[in-house]
Amino acid sequence: MSILVNEILSAPDSLEALRRCRMAKRAEVDKCEAILVDKVHKAFAPLPKANNRMELVMNTAMSAFNIFQGIRIGIRIVRGFKSVFSGRRRNE
């Protein structure tokens, strides 16, 4: 068992112990949320400004490929939902 659970079970004033436990868990959740927000911002950040023509071409190609991948995944998801809700299975 965790230290907080032991503290709750052994504390004479269990309401106060529950409050401390809740506040500790809230702090942990807030810390994890901040980490996730930072990762999402890094993942969806715009590409850096191109310094030369080759970088511009590569950035454009990467953007086009990412759009293509997104459309392809979207089509697969829609087909999956259609097969689940129509009751028929698609042959693969």
N, C-alpha and C positions, 0 to 999 in steps of 0.2 A: 504494500500500500504506500501511497505517497505520504509525504510529511504532513501535508495539509489535511488529508483524511484522518491521519492519526491524531492531529491536533483537534479536529472536530470531535472525534470520538472520545478523547480524553478530557476535553474542556468542560468545566462545570457550566459555563455560560455558552451554550451551543449556538444561540442566535448571533452573538458577537463573533464567534468562530466562523460561522457561515458567511457573515458579512466580509470578514477578512479573506476567506477563501474566494468569495465571489470577486472581490476587488483584485486579488492576485491573478485570477484567471482572466479578468477583464484587461489587466495590464499585459498579460501574455498575448491575448487576442489582438490587442491594439498594436503590439510590436510586430506580430506576424502580418497583420494587415498592412502596416507601413512597408514591410519588405515586399509583399506582393504588389502593392501599388508602384513601388520603384521598379520592379521587374516588368510590369505591364508598360510603364512609360518608356523603358528602354527598348522593349520589343516593338512598340508601335511608333517609335520616334522617326521623324522623316530622315531620309538619307542625307548625308553631309553634302555640302555644295561641291560640285565637281571642279577640279583645278585645271583639267585639260579636256580635250575632245574625247579621248579614249575613256576616261572616267565617266563622262556624260553618257556615252554609248553603253557602257557597262551598267550604270545606274538605271537607264531606260530599259535595258534588257532584263535586269533583275525585277524591276517593277512589273513589266509585262508578264514575266514568268510567274510572279506571285499572284497576279490577277487571274491568270489561267488556272493555277492550282486552286485558288479559292472557288472559282466557278466549277471546276471539276469535282471538288469535294462537296459543294452545294448540290450538284446534280446527283451524286451518289446518296447523299442524305435524303433528298426528296424521293428518289427511287426506293430507298429502304422504307420510308414511311408509307409510300404507296403500297408496297408489297405487304407490309404489316396490316394496314387498315383495309386492304381489298380482300384479304384472305387467300390470295394466290401467291405462289412463290415464283420468282423470276429465275429462269435458267441461267446459270453462269458457266 
